[in-house]
Amino acid sequence: MENRRLKSQIEEFEQKLLALVGNIELESSGEGDNKEYLNNTIIEFINATADQLNIVTPKIDKFYTDELKRIAQKGLPVLIITTDRRLLSKPYQKIYDELTNTPGISVINNPNVKYLLVFNTDRALYSGGALDREELSASVLIVTIINEKQKLRKIAEIFSAMLPSFMR
């Protein structure tokens, strides 16, 4: 009887341990076989989102703007925190204007954005850089993917703190 109880406890412990393993993944992108890892992962992430998509990025290029507009047309809300328009170069200002005029996409300004974060209620993707396909391909970056619910809640809190007080 005691052996069965101990065996059951060991199995429960193993299940808890397995639940923790794999909740955070680290990968490199931009070199060798993983040259397009970050771009491919972001596209898969965007297309797999079933609810609101939240993004923090210093700037967005035309490629990702088209992807986000396509998602917004499907009825999924997209909330973007990005650099002030006046701090962007001319080509990126046009893209910024295009995003702000797209129904379903909300753009919030924050001049202190220096990293890339894409998340929803299921996953989060964090890296350096910006949502610019060519820059991501040319940069060697560490990509962190988070699947753990508790960490996702913490990321949502941080994201919320970046929003203006009337949107929190």
C-alpha positions as CSV (number, residue, x, y, z in Angstrom):
1,M,0.0,0.0,0.0
2,E,2.8,2.4,0.9
3,N,4.7,1.6,-2.3
4,R,1.6,2.5,-4.4
5,R,1.2,5.8,-2.6
6,L,4.9,6.6,-3.1
7,K,4.6,5.5,-6.8
8,S,1.6,7.8,-7.2
9,Q,3.4,10.7,-5.6
10,I,6.4,10.2,-7.9
11,E,4.1,10.1,-11.0
12,E,2.5,13.4,-9.8
13,F,5.9,15.0,-9.4
14,E,7.0,13.8,-12.8
15,Q,3.8,15.3,-14.4
16,K,4.5,18.7,-12.6
17,L,8.1,18.6,-13.8
18,L,7.0,17.8,-17.4
19,A,4.5,20.7,-17.3
20,L,7.3,23.1,-16.4
21,V,9.8,21.9,-19.1
22,G,9.1,23.4,-22.4
23,N,7.3,26.5,-21.2
24,I,10.1,28.8,-22.2
25,E,12.1,28.2,-25.4
26,L,15.3,29.9,-26.4
27,E,16.5,29.9,-30.0
28,S,18.9,31.9,-32.2
29,S,17.9,33.6,-35.4
30,G,19.8,35.3,-38.2
31,E,22.6,32.8,-38.8
32,G,23.1,29.4,-40.5
33,D,20.0,27.2,-40.7
34,N,18.1,29.6,-38.5
35,K,18.5,32.6,-40.7
36,E,14.7,33.1,-41.1
37,Y,13.7,31.5,-37.8
38,L,12.3,34.7,-36.2
39,N,10.4,35.9,-39.3
40,N,8.9,32.4,-39.8
41,T,8.0,32.1,-36.1
42,I,6.3,35.6,-36.1
43,I,4.3,34.8,-39.2
44,E,3.1,31.5,-37.7
45,F,2.4,33.3,-34.5
46,I,0.3,36.0,-36.2
47,N,-1.7,33.4,-38.2
48,A,-2.3,31.2,-35.2
49,T,-3.7,33.9,-33.0
50,A,-7.4,33.4,-32.3
51,D,-8.0,36.4,-30.1
52,Q,-6.3,39.8,-29.6
53,L,-2.8,40.2,-30.9
54,N,-0.5,42.6,-28.9
55,I,2.7,44.0,-30.3
56,V,5.5,46.2,-28.9
57,T,8.0,47.2,-31.6
58,P,10.1,50.3,-32.5
59,K,8.8,50.2,-36.1
60,I,7.0,48.1,-38.6
61,D,7.8,47.5,-42.2
62,K,5.4,47.1,-45.2
63,F,5.5,43.3,-45.1
64,Y,4.3,43.0,-41.5
65,T,1.8,45.9,-42.0
66,D,0.1,43.8,-44.7
67,E,0.0,40.8,-42.4
68,L,-1.5,42.8,-39.6
69,K,-4.1,44.4,-41.8
70,R,-5.1,40.9,-43.1
71,I,-5.6,39.7,-39.5
72,A,-7.5,42.8,-38.6
73,Q,-9.8,42.3,-41.6
74,K,-10.7,38.8,-40.1
75,G,-12.0,40.6,-37.1
76,L,-9.1,40.0,-34.7
77,P,-8.1,43.2,-32.8
78,V,-4.5,44.2,-33.0
79,L,-2.9,46.6,-30.4
80,I,0.5,48.0,-31.2
81,I,2.8,50.0,-29.0
82,T,5.4,51.7,-31.1
83,T,7.7,54.7,-31.4
84,D,6.3,58.2,-31.9
85,R,5.6,59.0,-35.5
86,R,7.9,62.0,-35.5
87,L,10.9,59.8,-34.5
88,L,10.4,57.5,-37.5
89,S,12.0,58.0,-40.9
90,K,9.8,59.0,-43.9
91,P,9.1,55.5,-45.3
92,Y,8.1,54.2,-41.8
93,Q,5.9,57.3,-41.2
94,K,3.8,56.3,-44.2
95,I,3.5,52.8,-42.9
96,Y,2.6,54.2,-39.4
97,D,-0.2,56.3,-41.0
98,E,-1.5,53.3,-42.9
99,L,-1.7,51.3,-39.7
100,T,-3.4,54.1,-37.7
101,N,-6.1,54.3,-40.5
102,T,-6.8,50.6,-40.5
103,P,-10.0,49.5,-38.7
104,G,-9.2,46.9,-36.0
105,I,-5.7,48.1,-35.4
106,S,-4.9,50.5,-32.5
107,V,-1.6,52.2,-32.4
108,I,-0.2,53.7,-29.2
109,N,2.9,55.8,-29.1
110,N,5.8,55.2,-26.6
111,P,9.2,56.8,-27.5
112,N,11.0,54.3,-25.2
113,V,10.2,51.1,-27.1
114,K,13.5,49.4,-28.0
115,Y,12.5,45.7,-28.2
116,L,10.2,43.3,-30.0
117,L,7.3,41.6,-28.2
118,V,4.4,39.8,-29.8
119,F,1.9,38.0,-27.6
120,N,-1.6,36.8,-27.1
121,T,-3.3,34.8,-24.4
122,D,-1.5,31.5,-25.4
123,R,2.1,32.5,-26.2
124,A,4.6,35.4,-26.1
125,L,7.6,36.0,-28.3
126,Y,10.3,38.3,-27.2
127,S,13.5,39.5,-29.0
128,G,15.6,42.4,-29.8
129,G,15.0,44.3,-33.1
130,A,11.8,45.6,-34.7
131,L,9.0,44.2,-36.8
132,D,11.0,44.7,-40.0
133,R,11.5,41.5,-42.1
134,E,14.9,42.6,-43.7
135,E,16.3,43.7,-40.4
136,L,15.3,40.5,-38.6
137,S,16.9,38.5,-41.4
138,A,20.1,40.4,-41.2
139,S,20.4,40.4,-37.4
140,V,21.7,37.7,-35.1
141,L,19.1,37.7,-32.3
142,I,18.1,35.5,-29.3
143,V,14.4,34.6,-29.5
144,T,12.5,33.8,-26.3
145,I,9.1,32.0,-26.6
146,I,7.0,31.8,-23.5
147,N,4.1,29.4,-23.1
148,E,3.6,29.5,-19.3
149,K,0.3,31.1,-18.2
150,Q,1.7,32.8,-15.1
151,K,4.5,34.5,-17.2
152,L,2.0,35.5,-19.8
153,R,-0.1,37.3,-17.2
154,K,3.1,39.1,-16.0
155,I,3.8,40.1,-19.6
156,A,0.2,41.4,-20.0
157,E,0.7,43.5,-16.8
158,I,3.9,45.0,-18.2
159,F,2.2,45.7,-21.5
160,S,-0.7,47.3,-19.7
161,A,1.6,49.6,-17.8
162,M,2.9,50.9,-21.1
163,L,-0.6,51.9,-22.2
164,P,-2.1,55.4,-21.4
165,S,-4.1,55.4,-18.2
166,F,-7.5,55.6,-19.9
167,M,-6.7,52.3,-21.8
168,R,-5.5,50.2,-18.8
